[in-house]
Amino acid sequence: MKTLLTSLIQILSYEVELHEELGMVLQEESKGIGRIAASELLLLQSAKQQISRKISTMETRRIEVVQDIAAQWRMNPKELTLSKIILQAPHEIGESLQHCYEQLKTIIIDIQKLAISNGSLSKVRLKPIEMSLRFIADWQKEQKTYSVAGTLQNSPEKISRTSV
């Protein structure tokens, strides 16, 4: 049993590290929005995806360990929460689990705030780009010609040959 609980501590500790790493990438992204090249933003996006995959793998391993603990304690795995494990674990292990759990909760809250902030900044950054693209698209639809006086004017609508 102690082996399973120690394994759970290791998994949670690694999840804390991964979430801290994700937080750093999000902070770097936040600082760079609007200032860094698109290629650098793509690298940051790739880093976020890699970290997210690792987190997902660790969560799967954590669920497996919790199921093994539930089997040894003869409990329903769906009813066994980390809080219940902390209460039933030996004192030292329970404290370590509680510490990891609190760190993880704090980091996840910080990550959520950063993700919301980055999303808002990105949305604001995209508005001028969308406006520019819309202007360029509209401008290309109108064919400009010079009038007799030498000023630019829109050419009259042309009738396509297929409609004649």
C-alpha positions as CSV (number, residue, x, y, z in Angstrom):
1,M,0.0,0.0,0.0
2,K,2.8,2.4,0.9
3,T,4.2,1.8,-2.6
4,L,1.0,2.9,-4.2
5,L,0.7,6.0,-2.0
6,T,4.4,6.9,-2.7
7,S,3.7,6.5,-6.4
8,L,0.7,8.8,-6.1
9,I,2.9,11.4,-4.4
10,Q,5.4,11.2,-7.3
11,I,2.7,11.5,-9.9
12,L,1.2,14.5,-8.2
13,S,4.6,16.1,-7.7
14,Y,5.3,15.7,-11.4
15,E,1.9,17.1,-12.3
16,V,2.8,20.2,-10.2
17,E,6.1,20.6,-12.2
18,L,4.2,20.2,-15.5
19,H,1.6,22.8,-14.5
20,E,4.3,25.2,-13.4
21,E,6.0,24.7,-16.7
22,L,2.7,25.4,-18.5
23,G,2.3,28.5,-16.4
24,M,5.7,29.8,-17.5
25,V,4.9,29.2,-21.1
26,L,1.6,31.1,-20.7
27,Q,3.4,34.0,-19.1
28,E,5.9,34.1,-21.9
29,E,3.0,34.1,-24.4
30,S,1.3,36.9,-22.5
31,K,4.4,39.1,-22.6
32,G,4.9,38.4,-26.3
33,I,1.4,39.0,-27.6
34,G,1.6,41.7,-30.2
35,R,5.4,41.9,-29.9
36,I,6.8,38.6,-31.1
37,A,6.7,36.9,-34.5
38,A,4.1,34.5,-35.4
39,S,6.7,31.7,-35.7
40,E,7.6,32.2,-32.0
41,L,3.9,32.1,-31.1
42,L,3.6,28.8,-32.9
43,L,6.6,27.5,-30.9
44,L,4.9,28.5,-27.7
45,Q,1.6,26.8,-28.9
46,S,3.6,23.7,-29.6
47,A,5.2,23.8,-26.2
48,K,1.7,24.1,-24.6
49,Q,0.4,21.1,-26.5
50,Q,3.4,19.0,-25.5
51,I,3.0,19.9,-21.8
52,S,-0.7,19.3,-22.0
53,R,-0.1,15.8,-23.5
54,K,2.3,15.0,-20.6
55,I,-0.3,16.2,-18.1
56,S,-2.9,14.0,-19.7
57,T,-0.6,11.0,-19.5
58,M,0.1,11.7,-15.8
59,E,-3.6,12.1,-15.1
60,T,-4.3,8.7,-16.6
61,R,-1.5,7.2,-14.5
62,R,-2.9,8.9,-11.4
63,I,-6.4,7.4,-12.1
64,E,-4.9,4.0,-12.4
65,V,-3.1,4.3,-9.1
66,V,-6.2,5.5,-7.4
67,Q,-8.1,2.5,-8.8
68,D,-5.4,0.2,-7.4
69,I,-5.7,1.9,-4.0
70,A,-9.4,1.6,-4.1
71,A,-9.1,-2.1,-4.9
72,Q,-6.8,-2.7,-1.9
73,W,-9.1,-0.7,0.4
74,R,-12.1,-2.5,-1.1
75,M,-13.8,0.7,-2.1
76,N,-15.6,1.9,-5.2
77,P,-12.9,3.8,-7.3
78,K,-15.5,6.4,-8.2
79,E,-16.1,7.3,-4.5
80,L,-12.4,7.4,-3.6
81,T,-11.2,11.0,-3.8
82,L,-7.8,12.5,-3.0
83,S,-9.3,14.0,0.2
84,K,-10.4,10.5,1.3
85,I,-7.0,9.1,0.5
86,I,-5.3,11.9,2.5
87,L,-7.4,11.1,5.5
88,Q,-6.8,7.4,5.4
89,A,-3.0,7.6,4.5
90,P,-0.3,7.5,7.2
91,H,0.5,11.0,8.6
92,E,3.7,11.7,6.6
93,I,2.2,10.5,3.3
94,G,-1.0,12.3,4.0
95,E,0.8,15.6,4.5
96,S,2.8,15.2,1.3
97,L,-0.4,14.4,-0.6
98,Q,-2.1,17.4,0.9
99,H,0.8,19.7,0.0
100,C,0.9,18.5,-3.6
101,Y,-2.9,18.9,-3.9
102,E,-2.8,22.5,-2.6
103,Q,0.1,23.4,-4.9
104,L,-1.8,21.9,-7.8
105,K,-5.0,23.8,-7.0
106,T,-3.1,27.1,-6.7
107,I,-1.2,26.6,-10.0
108,I,-4.3,25.6,-11.9
109,I,-6.2,28.7,-10.7
110,D,-3.2,30.8,-11.9
111,I,-3.2,29.0,-15.2
112,Q,-6.9,29.6,-15.7
113,K,-6.4,33.3,-15.1
114,L,-3.5,33.5,-17.5
115,A,-5.4,31.6,-20.2
116,I,-8.4,33.9,-19.9
117,S,-6.1,37.0,-20.0
118,N,-4.1,35.6,-23.0
119,G,-7.4,34.8,-24.8
120,S,-8.6,38.4,-24.3
121,L,-5.3,39.9,-25.4
122,S,-5.3,37.7,-28.5
123,K,-8.9,38.6,-29.4
124,V,-8.1,42.4,-29.0
125,R,-4.9,41.9,-31.2
126,L,-7.0,40.2,-33.9
127,K,-9.5,43.0,-34.3
128,P,-7.2,45.4,-36.1
129,I,-5.9,42.6,-38.3
130,E,-9.4,41.6,-39.2
131,M,-10.2,45.2,-40.0
132,S,-7.1,45.5,-42.2
133,L,-7.9,42.3,-44.1
134,R,-11.5,43.4,-44.6
135,F,-10.3,46.8,-45.9
136,I,-7.9,45.1,-48.3
137,A,-10.6,42.7,-49.5
138,D,-13.1,45.5,-50.1
139,W,-10.4,47.6,-51.8
140,Q,-9.6,44.8,-54.2
141,K,-13.2,44.4,-55.2
142,E,-13.3,48.0,-56.5
143,Q,-11.2,48.7,-59.6
144,K,-9.8,52.2,-59.3
145,T,-9.4,54.4,-62.4
146,Y,-8.3,58.0,-63.0
147,S,-10.8,60.6,-64.0
148,V,-10.2,63.3,-66.6
149,A,-9.2,65.6,-63.7
150,G,-6.5,63.0,-62.6
151,T,-8.2,61.9,-59.3
152,L,-8.9,58.3,-58.4
153,Q,-12.4,57.1,-58.8
154,N,-14.2,53.8,-58.7
155,S,-14.8,52.3,-62.2
156,P,-18.4,51.7,-63.2
157,E,-19.8,48.2,-62.7
158,K,-18.9,46.0,-65.6
159,I,-21.3,43.6,-67.2
160,S,-19.9,40.1,-67.6
161,R,-20.0,38.5,-71.0
162,T,-22.1,35.6,-69.8
163,S,-25.0,37.9,-68.9
164,V,-25.2,39.5,-72.3
